[in-house]
Amino acid sequence: SFVVLMAGLSMMTLGLCFRFAESPSSRVWLHPFEIAGLNALAFYVGAHCLQVLLIYGRVHTQDGTTVRLRHLVYDALFGGWVAGPLGSLLFSLTFLAICYTVIYGLYRARIFIRL
Protein backbone atom coordinates (compact mmCIF):
# COMPACT_ATOMS: atom_id res chain seq x y z
CA SER A 1 0.00 0.00 0.00
CA PHE A 2 0.95 3.66 -0.22
CA VAL A 3 1.69 3.90 3.50
CA VAL A 4 4.25 1.11 3.36
CA LEU A 5 5.89 2.70 0.30
CA MET A 6 6.14 6.10 2.01
CA ALA A 7 7.48 4.51 5.22
CA GLY A 8 10.18 2.72 3.22
CA LEU A 9 11.13 5.87 1.30
CA SER A 10 11.24 7.83 4.55
CA MET A 11 13.54 5.27 6.16
CA MET A 12 15.83 5.31 3.12
CA THR A 13 15.95 9.12 3.17
CA LEU A 14 16.67 9.13 6.89
CA GLY A 15 19.47 6.62 6.37
CA LEU A 16 20.99 8.77 3.62
CA CYS A 17 20.78 11.82 5.86
CA PHE A 18 22.55 9.96 8.68
CA ARG A 19 25.21 8.67 6.31
CA PHE A 20 25.79 12.12 4.88
CA ALA A 21 25.82 13.84 8.28
CA GLU A 22 28.38 11.41 9.68
CA SER A 23 30.88 11.85 6.85
CA PRO A 24 33.90 14.00 7.76
CA SER A 25 33.48 16.36 4.79
CA SER A 26 30.01 17.47 5.88
CA ARG A 27 31.07 18.58 9.36
CA VAL A 28 31.92 22.10 8.20
CA TRP A 29 28.57 23.12 6.77
CA LEU A 30 26.52 21.18 9.35
CA HIS A 31 28.17 23.05 12.24
CA PRO A 32 25.48 25.82 12.31
CA PHE A 33 22.83 23.12 12.82
CA GLU A 34 24.89 21.65 15.66
CA ILE A 35 25.09 25.07 17.33
CA ALA A 36 21.32 25.53 16.98
CA GLY A 37 20.70 22.04 18.35
CA LEU A 38 22.87 22.56 21.42
CA ASN A 39 20.64 25.44 22.53
CA ALA A 40 17.39 24.41 20.87
CA LEU A 41 15.25 25.37 23.86
CA ALA A 42 16.73 28.87 23.99
CA PHE A 43 16.34 29.14 20.21
CA TYR A 44 12.66 28.21 20.40
CA VAL A 45 11.81 30.39 23.39
CA GLY A 46 13.78 33.35 22.05
CA ALA A 47 12.15 33.13 18.61
CA HIS A 48 8.72 32.85 20.21
CA CYS A 49 9.29 35.86 22.46
CA LEU A 50 10.58 37.94 19.56
CA GLN A 51 7.60 36.91 17.45
CA VAL A 52 5.16 37.85 20.24
CA LEU A 53 6.91 41.21 20.56
CA LEU A 54 6.61 41.81 16.83
CA ILE A 55 2.96 40.77 16.67
CA TYR A 56 1.60 42.44 19.81
CA GLY A 57 4.01 45.36 20.04
CA ARG A 58 2.51 48.62 18.87
CA VAL A 59 4.17 51.91 18.02
CA HIS A 60 2.53 55.32 17.84
CA THR A 61 3.52 57.16 14.69
CA GLN A 62 3.88 60.91 14.26
CA ASP A 63 0.44 61.29 12.71
CA GLY A 64 -1.20 59.71 15.77
CA THR A 65 -1.98 56.27 14.38
CA THR A 66 -0.95 53.02 16.02
CA VAL A 67 1.04 50.54 13.93
CA ARG A 68 2.10 47.02 14.82
CA LEU A 69 5.83 46.69 15.30
CA ARG A 70 5.97 43.89 12.73
CA HIS A 71 4.48 46.11 10.02
CA LEU A 72 6.76 48.99 10.95
CA VAL A 73 9.88 46.83 10.75
CA TYR A 74 8.76 45.17 7.51
CA ASP A 75 7.95 48.49 5.83
CA ALA A 76 11.18 50.10 7.02
CA LEU A 77 13.47 47.27 5.94
CA PHE A 78 11.79 45.59 2.98
CA GLY A 79 8.61 47.44 2.03
CA GLY A 80 10.24 50.07 -0.16
CA TRP A 81 12.40 47.91 -2.36
CA VAL A 82 11.12 44.33 -2.11
CA ALA A 83 7.42 43.52 -2.02
CA GLY A 84 5.34 40.39 -2.07
CA PRO A 85 6.63 36.88 -1.46
CA LEU A 86 10.30 37.80 -1.82
CA GLY A 87 9.95 40.48 0.85
CA SER A 88 8.29 37.99 3.18
CA LEU A 89 11.09 35.50 2.55
CA LEU A 90 13.75 38.11 3.31
CA PHE A 91 11.87 39.18 6.46
CA SER A 92 11.73 35.60 7.74
CA LEU A 93 15.40 34.97 6.89
CA THR A 94 16.34 38.17 8.74
CA PHE A 95 14.28 36.99 11.72
CA LEU A 96 16.09 33.66 11.63
CA ALA A 97 19.49 35.37 11.37
CA ILE A 98 18.73 37.55 14.40
CA CYS A 99 17.68 34.51 16.45
CA TYR A 100 20.73 32.53 15.29
CA THR A 101 23.07 35.39 16.19
CA VAL A 102 21.81 35.30 19.77
CA ILE A 103 22.23 31.51 19.90
CA TYR A 104 25.72 31.78 18.43
CA GLY A 105 26.62 34.31 21.14
CA LEU A 106 25.42 31.86 23.78
CA TYR A 107 27.47 29.11 22.12
CA ARG A 108 30.62 31.25 22.11
CA ALA A 109 30.11 32.04 25.80
CA ARG A 110 29.61 28.32 26.50
CA ILE A 111 26.11 28.89 27.87
CA PHE A 112 23.80 25.94 27.24
CA ILE A 113 20.22 25.93 28.51
CA ARG A 114 18.92 22.44 29.20
CA LEU A 115 16.11 20.84 31.13
For each residue, the residues with C-beta under 8 A, 3 or more apart:
1: 4 5
2: 5 6
3: 6 7
4: 1 7 8
5: 1 2 8 9
6: 2 3 9 10
7: 3 4 10 11
8: 4 5 11 12
9: 5 6 12 13
10: 6 7 13 14
11: 7 8 14 15
12: 8 9 15 16
13: 9 10 16 17
14: 10 11 17 18
15: 11 12 18 19
16: 12 13 19 20
17: 13 14 20 21
18: 14 15 21 22
19: 15 16 22 23
20: 16 17 23 26
21: 17 18 26 30
22: 18 19 26
23: 19 20 26 27
24: 27
25: 28
26: 20 21 22 23 29 30
27: 23 24 30 31
28: 25 31
29: 26 32
30: 21 26 27 33 34
31: 27 28 34 35
32: 29 35 36 100
33: 30 36 37
34: 30 31 37 38
35: 31 32 38 39 100 103 104 107
36: 32 33 39 40 43 100 103
37: 33 34 40
38: 34 35 107 112
39: 35 36 42 43 103 106 107 111 112 113
40: 36 37 43 44
41: 44 45 113 114 115
42: 39 45 46 102 103 106 113
43: 36 39 40 46 47 99 100 103
44: 40 41 47 48
45: 41 42 48 49
46: 42 43 49 50 99 102 103
47: 43 44 50 51 95 99
48: 44 45 51 52
49: 45 46 52 53
50: 46 47 53 54 95 98 99
51: 47 48 54 55 95
52: 48 49 55 56
53: 49 50 56 57 69
54: 50 51 57 68 69 70 73
55: 51 52 68 69 70
56: 52 53 68
57: 53 54 68 69 70
58: 66 67 68 69
59: 66 67 68 69 72
60: 64 65 66 67
61: 64 65 66 67
62:
63:
64: 60 61
65: 60 61
66: 58 59 60 61
67: 58 59 60 61 71 72
68: 54 55 56 57 58 59 71 72
69: 53 54 55 57 58 59 72 73
70: 54 55 57 73 74
71: 67 68 74 75
72: 59 67 68 69 75 76
73: 54 69 70 76 77 91
74: 70 71 77 78 79 87 91
75: 71 72 78 79 80
76: 72 73 79
77: 73 74 91 94
78: 74 75 81 82 83 87 90 91
79: 74 75 76 82 83 87
80: 75
81: 78
82: 78 79 86 87 90
83: 78 79 86 87
84: 87 88
85: 88 89
86: 82 83 89 90
87: 74 78 79 82 83 84 90 91
88: 84 85 91 92
89: 85 86 92 93
90: 78 82 86 87 93 94
91: 73 74 77 78 87 88 94 95
92: 88 89 95 96
93: 89 90 96 97
94: 77 90 91 97 98
95: 47 50 51 91 92 98 99
96: 92 93 99 100
97: 93 94 100 101
98: 50 94 95 101 102
99: 43 46 47 50 95 96 102 103
100: 32 35 36 43 96 97 103 104
101: 97 98 104 105
102: 42 46 98 99 105 106
103: 35 36 39 42 43 46 99 100 106 107
104: 35 100 101 107 108
105: 101 102 108 109
106: 39 42 102 103 109 111 112 113
107: 35 38 39 103 104 110 111 112
108: 104 105
109: 105 106
110: 107
111: 39 106 107
112: 38 39 106 107
113: 39 41 42 106
114: 41
115: 41
